[in-house]
């Protein structure tokens, strides 16, 4: 059985390039269609990204030779689908939120499933916002979404913001083990690559920390509640807890978002040893299914006093694991810890690919 042909929308941007790098040699998926802005349309992919970011591994000759299409020209994508070159698309579009929302909906209406990295549809009621280890059951919304909108084969699934990836899986592991979260105070130290291309001006970041990232604190406080929510009446009812207060900062780190977390439990309080045991043993559906992009150990514990660190820990287990350290009591809440994840892999393209793998095993992609 051959690989499933996939397309990348926003293929020349930072996350789009990461998608292409991570999909090189993937056992299930093969990039056969690339689309971006009108500025890149008509060029070979290698020409379109020449001199741009691509600090990741080199793309293949076959991808380099692809002619980049205009992502706004839906007819080209439909033609690629009919020609067997695109079964679904990963969306890494970089444009206005309303433009993205409209365009992704148009692709889905045309019968093309959309697995999106963008934020445009995160709060659309019938669109699942997935972290594969936490809420794979939210994919049950897809048939409802299709029926409600009159879509046949198309649908939209999104992944959440990169700022929450480092602490959501450890938080969920504790909740799953029976320790309900009440309040959460989190300070994020976010890498410059999270700002996308062309990114943050270097003179703003050298010898500096920027204590504001537009929209990040709201996303960090609200998106976890949808992810932890329950399916109800053809949508998702947000979880009532935890209550989250976030401070989001841009720091001079290339890749890897760090989060310093203080957690108050709403009921029973586990011991530090119990917390470590829960995290060390945690696995979920992606690990049970042995999905190609899934880390073998979603949570990696570090006992050293000065870990995790972005340079040393962001690439752990295909850059898909969350590394947790500095686990200790809190003199105001109950528990303190520091966690780290790779923002353009786990928090972006790798998370999108893992979602696609999950959707394939559930029969939504072929």
Protein Blocks (a to p, Z undefined) as FASTA:
>chain_A
ZZdddddehklmmklmmmmmmmgopakbccfbdcddfklgopafklmmgoilklpccddf
klmmpccddfklmmlmmmmmmnopafbdcdfbdcdfklmmmmmmmmmmnopacddfbfkl
mmgmklccddfklmmmlmmmmmmmmmmnopakbccdddddfklmmmmmmmmmmmmnopac
fbdcddddddfklnopebjafklmgopacfbdehklmmmmmmmmmmmmcceehiacddfb
dcddddddddddfbdcddddddddfbdcddfklmmmmmmmgccfklmnopaklcfblbac
dfbfkbccfklmmmgghilaccdehiacdfkbmbdcdddddfklmmmmmmmmmmmmmmmm
nopaZZ
